[in-house]
Amino acid sequence: SEQLGDGRLRVIHDSAENVEDYLDGEEVDVLVCSLPFTSLPSRLSHDILAVSRKVLAQNGTMLVLQYSTTVVPYLKEYFFPVARRISPLNLPPAFLFACGKGRPDLTPASYRETRDRQAS
């Protein structure tokens, strides 16, 4: 952060599942993630997504960059809504997902029920 002259940037070398340890109870407005969820153990992916949702401000957005849509079911367990954009000029094509925290009264399990009702 010193080289960039921006005190808002902190580079931390640790697992993403520990992000909460570095926020001093603060929530974030935007969380950018390019972790290869399809290559991570399922449990670790779920742990990272759960803590990401927890630290996200109510009106915040988690941006997730992936090279596959395989992560979509994982994202929809923790976030609502989940919007997708594709960057076809990228090689390989990349997917950018904008994930909202959703309503505070919903839990990840009830997101599936809400999503299913809306899809009907």
ZIBELKA-V954310 format. One record per residue. N is the residue number from 0. SS is DSSP state (~ for helix, > for strand, _ for the rest). PHI is phi in radians with two decimals (* if undefined). D_FIRST is the distance of its C-alpha to the first C-alpha in Angstrom with 2 decimals. Layout:
BEGIN
{{N	SS	PHI	D_FIRST} {N	SS	PHI	D_FIRST}}
END
This chain:
BEGIN
{{0	_	*	0.00} {1	_	-1.18	3.79} {2	_	-1.17	5.46} {3	_	-1.53	5.18} {4	_	1.23	5.98} {5	_	-2.22	5.58} {6	_	-1.19	5.88} {7	_	-1.31	7.51} {8	_	-1.58	5.26} {9	_	-2.23	5.99} {10	_	-1.68	7.27} {11	_	-2.18	10.73} {12	_	-1.72	13.62} {13	_	-2.89	16.65} {14	_	-1.26	19.31} {15	~	-1.07	18.82} {16	~	-1.19	21.90} {17	~	-1.81	20.04} {18	~	-0.98	17.45} {19	~	-1.04	19.50} {20	~	-1.12	18.89} {21	~	-1.86	15.26} {22	_	-1.80	16.13} {23	_	0.87	18.43} {24	_	1.42	21.10} {25	_	-1.35	19.20} {26	_	-1.80	19.91} {27	>	-1.96	17.76} {28	>	-1.43	19.03} {29	>	-2.39	17.79} {30	>	-2.18	17.22} {31	>	-1.86	16.77} {32	>	-2.41	18.52} {33	_	-2.21	19.85} {34	_	-1.11	21.34} {35	_	-1.42	24.79} {36	~	-0.96	26.86} {37	~	-1.22	30.10} {38	~	-1.72	29.26} {39	_	-1.56	28.34} {40	_	-1.03	31.11} {41	~	-0.93	32.36} {42	~	-1.05	31.79} {43	~	-1.14	28.10} {44	~	-1.01	27.70} {45	~	-1.11	29.49} {46	~	-1.07	27.48} {47	~	-1.16	24.14} {48	~	-1.16	25.66} {49	~	-1.13	27.20} {50	~	-1.26	24.08} {51	~	-1.10	22.21} {52	~	-1.10	25.09} {53	~	-1.11	25.05} {54	~	-1.53	21.48} {55	>	-1.36	21.93} {56	>	-1.09	23.08} {57	>	-0.92	26.73} {58	>	-1.75	26.12} {59	>	-1.39	22.92} {60	>	-2.35	22.69} {61	>	-1.79	21.63} {62	>	-1.71	21.22} {63	>	-2.13	22.50} {64	>	-1.74	22.77} {65	>	-2.44	25.75} {66	_	-1.90	28.34} {67	_	-2.68	31.19} {68	_	-1.64	32.56} {69	_	-0.99	33.50} {70	_	-1.33	30.76} {71	~	-0.93	32.38} {72	~	-1.03	34.69} {73	~	-1.11	31.87} {74	~	-1.04	29.85} {75	~	-1.25	33.02} {76	~	-1.31	33.63} {77	~	-2.00	30.53} {78	_	-2.29	29.77} {79	_	-2.72	32.01} {80	_	-1.42	32.12} {81	>	-2.14	30.70} {82	>	-1.83	30.63} {83	>	-2.20	30.43} {84	>	-2.24	29.70} {85	>	-2.05	30.28} {86	>	-1.98	28.82} {87	_	-1.19	31.93} {88	_	-1.36	30.68} {89	_	-1.27	28.07} {90	_	-2.05	29.63} {91	_	-1.25	30.29} {92	_	-0.93	30.38} {93	>	-1.97	27.54} {94	>	-1.96	27.93} {95	>	-2.02	25.49} {96	>	-1.90	26.46} {97	>	-1.84	25.58} {98	>	-1.98	26.51} {99	>	-1.64	27.42} {100	_	-1.31	27.90} {101	_	1.42	31.47} {102	_	-1.30	33.78} {103	_	-1.17	33.18} {104	_	-1.48	36.75} {105	_	-1.68	36.30} {106	_	-1.83	35.45} {107	~	-0.90	34.44} {108	~	-1.16	38.14} {109	~	-1.37	39.37} {110	~	-1.03	37.00} {111	~	-1.03	39.23} {112	~	-1.11	42.30} {113	~	-1.11	40.95} {114	~	-1.05	39.82} {115	~	-1.11	43.24} {116	~	-1.12	45.06} {117	~	-1.21	43.16} {118	~	-1.31	43.86} {119	_	-1.31	47.58}}
END
